[in-house]
Amino acid sequence: MASIPTPTVKDEASAPTTVRATVVQAATVFYDTPATLDKAERLVAEAASNGAQLVVFPEAFIGGYPRGSNFGSTLGHFTPTAAEQFRKYYDSAINVPGPEMDRLASIAENYKVYLVMGVIEREGYTLYCSVVFFNPQGCYLGKRRKFMPTTAERIVWGFGDGSTTPVFDTPIGKLGAVICWENKMPLLRTAMYAKGIEIYCAPNADDREVWQPTVRHIAIEGGVFVLSACQFCLRRDFPAPPEYSLAEWESELQPDSVVSAGGSVIVAPSGEVLAGPNFEGEGLVTADLDLKDVARAKFSFDAVGHYSRPDILNLIVNERAMKPVSFTSHK
């Protein structure tokens, strides 16, 4: 009779259970992507010097979140300068892959961090609000494209599809991202929970106080760590009028007026706030994540496990890339 092999017992003490994570709260250098990349490297270096293993940047950090701009557009009408304004914004976006991605990969490798970066991605002549992921070896892991641009974002951003909803199984935990108001989409959250996400990155542009209960709810609902990164911006961080044509921006706000107060925060699976929120200015928000807290949270509530009722409620997710044009060969 063949002998039964002795099972291998995982040495729990040797497995990393605590991860130092940093959320960056800072503004883009608008219309200057090389300078924004330089700023990103300085911030990653600072985070790494404090022991960060994971660094998460805000939505649209590379390329910029054009807060206050209507791109010369009202319903049924474009101003004569609208196309040129979009052209400038398009030029600030990056290709995936591309030289800016190579720079981000080298930053991740040089500082030995997992890097989660909000970017404006261009494919052809369409822009997407995306998040790109790198590991500490400088390898590009993949990207997440925003499904649903919010309100006037739809003027300048395209719509992602289900082919870019990754959750990466890494040595520091299962890592993924949901962008800004997509976090209010319960079915998208459910899909991410079903993929096993543990470190739930939420790059966003919502600096309101009401965002805080949103991310705390997600942490409790999903039994996940939520890392919410938002830009802190002053009026002077944006291009001057007339490009930004809202009257309040032109006449009421001074250069030092705060137009995005941030609110970056890190929340535990219990809903406890571990660090932040920061409403004071640019800076780093850092916390140590005890990954065992995920299992502790799932004991009482697992949204896609023991607390689900698939006999009554179920979700179908289309992960196919949805292409507008398909070519077939007759050869």
Secondary structure, 3 states (H helix, E strand, C coil): CCCCCCCCCCCHHHCCCEEEEEEEECCCCCCCHHHHHHHHHHHHHHHHHCCCCEEECCCCCECCCCCCCCCCEECCEECCCHHHHHHHHHHHCECCCCHHHHHHHHHHHHHCCEEEEEEEEEECCEEEEEEEEECCCCCEEEEEECCCCCHHHHHCCCCCCCCCCCEEEECCEEEEECCHHHHHCHHHHHHHHHCCCCEEEEEECCCCCCHHHHHHHHHHHHCCEEEEEECEEEHHHCCCCCCCCCHHHHHHCCCCCEEEECCEEEECCCCCEEEEEECCCCEEEEEEEECHHHHHHHCCCCCCCCCCCCCCCCCCCCCCCCCCCCCCCCC
